[in-house]
Amino acid sequence: MSNTPIAATAGAARQRLASSLAAMQQDPTVPAAVLKIVEGLARAMGPLFQVERGSGEPTLIFQARTVLQETLGAMQSVDQSYPGVGDATAAIAQSLGMLFAAIKEHSLVDPATLKTVEAPAVQQAPVVQQAPVVQQAPVVQQAPVVQQAPVVQQAPAVQQAPVVQQPAAQPVPLTTPAAQPMPLTTPAAQAVPLVQHGQVKPPQRKAEPKPRPATVFPQTAATVPIGPRGVPHVEAEIEAFSQTNFFTNFVGDIRDHGGLFVATYAVLAINTDCEVSLKFPGDLLAEFQGVVKWRRQATQQSNVDDGSEPGMGIEITNASTEAWALINRFIQKREPMIHDV
């Protein structure tokens, strides 16, 4: 068995999964849906065991993480009241937390990600080799079509221009209109007032709307009730398309680099401790403690809201196993929003 920190983390995660697996295997009549959970736990323990013994690369924990995420997603359709299912959900959530922490601490990179990045570069190379297609330009040599230009020579219609020469007998009318420059000068005097009127009207049409004031946030918890612990008690509800949603940074770890964004105008000051009661779909409730890390104003463009409501980002500092199980279950259905704290 290896003594590296990664091996120790893999061993702890495997032991947690093994205890849950042993509890579920005691029932000889396991339903088919629960049996898939058992198979998922067993498949995830394989690569973790290799990392624990030092017989496999540390990046095998990415394989175990993928299997656990797929198993957690499949558990959404399983009866949670069946013996062992609740403990299996908690075991998967705890193991994923340990694996996320190990990946971040040791800066591990998923080999599957590297493969997908290198592949497009090889596929684009043949496109440069197809450039000789430009050599097919000799098609331009088919321009003998230009030889059909003799059709232009057949345009004796130009010779009919003598018809234009016939007006040569019109010198007299040309002298008669010579007396018409006076009417032309008269309308010119009328053009001046038209331009002047046009210059007066545009300033009356340039009335610009007054800018809307920015969102004003209260700096105290005056609009938020105080809970039993003596800190503000925030109540929120999260749904599939609600403004309220979990957030995380680019690492994707809600436990260490994320939390809950609550869409509300009653925004607490930054670094304020609070407790949150979060209602999930199906009237499921989770309570946890947190601290306000960032706030968002209502965005405005051309004096019209674009739909982003104001609110505050709360980092989760203390939550029960049941609360984390509900959180992990929800983010499998809806991706968290990205906010780099």
PEDA-V794030 format. One record per run of one state. SS is the DSSP state (H for helix, E for strand, L for the rest). FROM is the first residue (numbers start at 0). TO is the last residue. Records with the same first field share a line. If there is no record, write none. Layout:
SS->FROM-TO + FROM-TO
This chain:
L->0-3 + 24-30 + 53-58 + 77-83 + 105-109 + 153-154 + 205-224 + 226-230 + 237-243 + 248-252 + 263-271 + 280-282 + 296-298 + 301-302 + 305-309 + 319-319 + 331-335 + 338-340
H->4-23 + 31-52 + 59-76 + 84-104 + 110-152 + 155-204 + 253-256 + 320-330
E->225-225 + 231-236 + 244-247 + 257-262 + 272-279 + 283-295 + 299-300 + 303-304 + 310-318 + 336-337
